[in-house]
Amino acid sequence: MKNILLLGAGLSSSSIIRYLLEHSLELNLELLVVDQSEELILSKTMSHPRSQALTINALDAEARKPHLLKADLVISMLPARFHTEIAKDCILYKKNLITPSYISPEIMALHDEAINAGILIMNEIGVDPGIDHMSAMAIIDKVKAQGGKMHSFKSFCGGLVAPEFDNNPWHYKFTWNPRNVVLAGQGGASCFIEENQYKYIPYRRLFKRLDHVTIDGFGEFEAYANRDSLKYRSIYGLEGIPTIYRGTFRRPGYSEAWSQMIDLGLTDDNYVMDQSEKLTPRQFLNAFLPYHPTRSVEDKLKDFLGEDKSNMFEKFQFLDFFADAAPMGIQNASPAQLLQEILVRKLSLSKGDKDMLVMYHEFVYHLNGEQHRITSHMVNLGEDQTYTSMSNTVGLPVAICAKMILQGKIALKGVQMPIMKDVYEPILAELDTLGISFIEKEEKI
């Protein structure tokens, strides 16, 4: 019997666990799931006879060693900062490893060691990164095979709330780590290339320079630029392409309001606010507005927004910034941490809500003296609070890749991502049968 060691039973592990246990007889495997909460593991494995709950500390090298030694494959769903130590152990014990996270410099530095150990470390095989790579490469390779030359590639993705549960003025609910949402775009300028001109968007301008896309049946979306689009020229084999741009989808109106949060200073994570544990949401907001002996917090915010952005006031009001609430009670908190607490209270998925994952690609290429455009989009709705769209689109590619490795269908070694046809083609084909499907349109322009 083969063994898969899954580290972490969080949100996206739900879909991995379900898929692998459904295929456990076919693959003759046992799934060992590690998490600090046995209750969480059992809620997802349903005490399946081919599963085992392990409540060891996954970050303790000695505690995980005996389980790693008997594993045929390791899947790490731990936070990305822990992948390097797991990868080093997998090299030491010659175990294949899958993570859905971006390849960090520390992981990339292990490439030769992984090859020498005869193992595969597959990364970036969730949704973004993951399905975005695979679906893009499928079209890029097809165009190249026809002799076409790519002129422009734009790609957008976003985790959102399903339309029927979109019931707040932000048109957004958290479907992923709230901290990542609050800190989105910080740490440097977003960069891309457009018609051979390099473009840079500093953080303070990021949510003011937007692209707009309409998807049949799902309406309008706006997109802000991701941090670094330029590196994908070499990853996708598009060196010399005049335009390449990657962005994150939100519904119209979100970005304009979020930009006001940035301008106020509410998203700053670089310092701690004095006596932060005593601040109510109203006091927190007031700390970033000018002092006035008589004007209310509401009026001062309206002054800040100005008449041309008065429609933003409703969004702040919805978040209960002005309510006479209890102190948030978070000690030594940055503005970003306090803002996250406020947002989570109002923008979390409610019981019965479903989420939505939207991905959109646009390709422009030249062939035989003519210019063509291909658009490709995927919209996936969650099943419920456990098997969300985010869980399915992140977890299912990981699980399918795990199956292929156990079946000996992936011969790659070293640090890799799923951009090779013999990897992405069968994964995309199976995802299509599971409701994660792309709709393509092509036209001459």
N, C-alpha and C positions, 0 to 999 in steps of 0.2 A: 504494500500500500504506500502511496506517495503522500507526503506531508507538505502542506502550505502553512507557513507561519505568518499570520496577519497581525501587524503591530498597530493597535489603535482601532477602537470600535465606534468612532464618531460618526457624524452625519453621512459622509459619502461611503463609509464602510458598509452601510445597510445594504446597498445594491450589490456590492462585491460579495458579501456573505450569502445573500439569497441566490445569486447566480452560481457561485461555486458549490453550494450545497445541493442545488437542483441538478448539477452535473457531477455530483460526487460519485455516484455509482458508475457512470460512464467513464470517468477518469480514475476510478479506484483511488480516491484521495480522502484524507482526513484534514479538516481545517482546524488549526489551533489559533484561537483569537485571544490576543493579549490586550487587557485594559485594566485600569485600577478598579473599575466597577463590574463585579460579576453580574449584577442585576442588569446592567446595560448590555453585556454580552448575551445573556440568556434571552433578553427581550428580542434580540435580533437573530439568534440561532434557533430559537424555539426549542432548545434542548435537542436539536437534531442528533441522531445517533452517530453521525460522522463529524461531529463538531466537539471541540473541547474548549472550555473556558479557563483561561490562565490569568490570575490576578497578580502576576509578578510586576515589578517595576521594569518597564520596557527600556528604560534608560540606564539600568544597572547591567553592565557588561557581563558580570558573573551570573546574575540571575537569568539572563536570557541565553547564555551560552549553551546549556544542555538542550534547549529547545531549538536553537539555531542549528546545532550540530546534526540533529536528526531531520531537519527540514530539507525538502528538495527545492523549495523556492520560498523567498521572503518577500512580503509586500509591506512596505512602510507607509502607513497613513498618519504618521506622526507629523508634528510641525516641521517645516522644511529645514529649520536650523539643526535638527537632530539627525538628518539623513547621512551626513558625512561619517559619523561614528558607526552607524549601522552598516554603511557601505564598506568601511574598513574591516569590520568583522566578517562581512560576506566575502571579501577578498581573502581574508585569513583562512576561512573555513571552506572556501570554494563553493559558495552558494549564490545562485542567481538572485537578483534583486529588482523589484519594480517600485517606482515612486511616481506619483502624478505631478511632482513639483518641477519648477524650472531647474535647469542644470546650473548649479552655482560654480564659481571658479574652483572651490574646494573639491566638488564632485568631479569636475572636468580634469583636475590634476591627477585623478585616480585611474584615468583611461588606460595607460600602459600597464599598470599593476593589475587591473581587471583582465586585460588580455592575457597577461602572463599566468594569471590564475585560471584562465579558461572559463570565465564567467561573463554574463551579460548584466549590465546595470542599465535598465530601461527607465528613462525619465520622460516627463512631459507627455504623459499618455492619459490625461484626464479629459477635460473639455477645452479649457483655455488656460494653459496649453494642453493640446492633445488632439481633440476632434478638429480644432482649427487647422493644425498642421496637416492632418491626414486628408481632410476634405480639400484643402488648398492644393496639396501636392497631387491629388488625383486629377485636378483640372490642369495644373501647370504641366504635368508630365504628358497629358493628352494633347495639349496645345503644341508642346515641343515635338511630340511624335509626328504631328501633322506638318511640321516644318515652320510653325508659327513663331513669331518673336514677341515676347511679352513687353508691353509698353507701360501698363499701369496695373497695380494690384492694391486693392483696399479691402480691409477685413475688419469686421466689427462683431463684438459679442457682449451680451449682458444678461445677468441674472435678475429677473424682475418678478412682479406678482402677476398671476394670470388675470386676464381682463375682467372676468366676472367678479374678482375679489379686489379689484382696484377701487378702493373706496375712501381715499384720502387725497388731499390737495397736492401732495408730493408725487403721487402716482408711483409710489415705490414702497417696497417692504424688504427687509433683510432676508436674503436667501443664502448668505455666506457670512464669513467672519465680519462682524460689524466694525472692528478696529481697522481692518483693511479698507473698508468703505470710507471711514472718517479720514484716514491718512492717504487716500488715493491721490497720486500725482506729486506727493512731496518728495524731497530729496534730490531734485535736479530738474532741468528743463526737459520737456518732451521733445523728441526730435524725429523728423521724417524728411522725405525728399519729394518734391512736387515739380514736375517738368524740369528736372535736373537742377532745381534750386533747393539747397538745404534750408529747412525751416526749423525754428526752435520756439517753443512756447513755454515761458516761465510759469511757475506754479500760480502766481497771482493772476495770470491771464488764461489759465487752462480751461476753465469752465465758461469762458466768454467767446472762445473760437471753436465753433461747433460745425460738424457735418450733419446733414439731415437725410434720412432714408425713410421711404414708405414701403411697407411690405403688405401685399395683398391679403386681406382678411384680418390683419392685425394693426393696421393704421401706421401712425407716424412715430419715428424714433429720432432722438438726437444723440450725437456721439462726441465725446471728448477724446483727445489723443492719448494713446498709451505712452509710456516712458520712452522706449527706444524701438522705433520701427526699423531703423537702419540695419540692425544686425541680421534681419531676416532676408536681406539680399543674398548673403552667402549661404544661409541655412537652406533656403528654397532654390538655390542655384539661379538667382536672378541678378547676378552682378551686372551693373551697367543699366539696370532698369531706370527709366526717368522718374517714375512715381511709385512710391510704396508707403503705405500709411495703415496703421492699425489703431483702432479706437474701442472705447467702451460705450455700450448703449445705455441710455436712460430715456424716459418719456419726456416730451417737450415740457419745459417749465422747471424741471428739476435743476438743471445746471445753472440757470440764472439765479435761482434762490440759493444754491450751494455757494455760488460765487460771493454772495452777500455774507455768508458764514465766514468765508476766507477773509474778506475785506474787514470784517469786524475783529478777526483774530481768534475766533472760536475753535478753529481746527489746529491751532499751534500745539505741538507736542514737545517743545524744547525747554519748557520750564514748569515749575510747580507753583500753583497759586497758594498764597498764604491762607491758612485756615480753610482750606478747600472743603473739609468735612462739614463746615457750618453753612455752606452756600446752598440756597434754594435755586431752582432754575431762574427765577426772576432776578435774584441777586447776582447770579452768574452772568446773565446777559447785561445787567446794569453796570457790571464791572468794566465792560468794554464800550460804554456809552459816556458821553461827557457829563460832568456834574451840572445840575441845575437845581436851584432851591425850590422850584415849584412845579416844573414839568414832570409828568409821569414817565415811567419806563416806556409805556406804549407810545407816548408822543415823541419821546427822544428817538425811538426806533423809526418812527415815521419820518422824522427829520433826517435821519441817516439814510433811509431808503430813497427819499425824495419823491416828488409827485409822479415821476415817470416809472417808479418801481413800487408804487403803492399796492399793487396786486400781490407783492411778496409778503405783505403783512399777514395775510391769511395763513400762510404756511408756518410762520413763527407762532401764530396763535394756536394752530392745531397741535403744535408740539408742547403746549402748556407752559410756554416760557413766562406767561403773565399770571399764572394761577398762584394762589397763596398756598404753596405746597410745603411739605416738610423738607428739611435739609437733605441733600443727597447722601451725606455721610461717607464720602470717599476721601480718605486722608492722602495728603501729599500727591494730589492729582494735578495733571496738566489740564489746560483747557480742552484738549482733544478727548481726554478721558472723561471729563464731565459732560461734554457734548455727546459722547457715545452713550452715556447713561440716559440722557434725556431722549435720544433718538430710539434707543432700544425699547423704552417704555411705550412708544407710540407707533413705531414702524416695524415691529416684529409681526411675523405671520400669526394670525389668530387661529384658534382651533377650527378646523374645517377649511381653512384657506389652502389654495394650491399655488405653486410658483410656476414660473415660465422661464425657459432658457431660449434666447434668440441669438442666432448667428447669421451673418450676412457677408458674402464675398462679392467683389466686383473685379473682373479681369477685362482689360482692354489689350488686344494683341493685333499684330499685322500678319496677314497671310496672303500671298499672291497679289500684292498691291492693294489689298482691301483691308479695312479696319473693322474688327469685330468686337462685340462686347458680350461677355458671359456674366450673368448674375446667378448666384447660388445662395439659397437661404434654407435654414432649418429652424423651426419653431417647435419646441417640445414642452408639454405641460406635465406637471407633477401628478403623481397618482394620489398621494395623501401626505400627511406630515412626516412619515417615515421614508417613503420612497418618493422623495421630491424630485423634480426635474434636475436640480443641481446634483443630488445623490446619484441619479441614474446616469446623467451625462458624464460625471466624473468617474463613477465606480464601474460602469459596465465596460468601457474600454480597458480599464485595468484588469478586470476579471477575464475578459476574452483573451487579452495578451497572456495572462497567466496560464490559461488553458492551452494556448498555442505553444508556450514554452514547455509545458509538461508533455505535450504531444510531439515535441521535437520539430515543430514547424518553423521555429525561428533559430537560425544558426549564428546570428550576430554575437560578437563578443565585445567587451569594452563598454565605455559610457556612450549610450545611444539615445536617440529619440525616434519616434515612428514616422520617418519621412521616406522610407524605402517601400517600393510597390508591394513586395512580398509580405510586408507587415501591414500597411494601411489598407490594402485592397480587401483581404478577408475580414478585417475588423469592421470596416465601413459596411461591407455586405451583411454582416451579422447584425450590426446596429440597425440597419434598415429594417430587418425582420422584427426588431424590438421597438419600432416606432420612432427611432431617431434617424430621420430621413431628410435628404436635401432635395429641393426642387430647383432645377436649373432652367434658365432661359438664355437663348443666344440670338443675337441680331447683328446685322451689318450696320455700321454707323458712318 
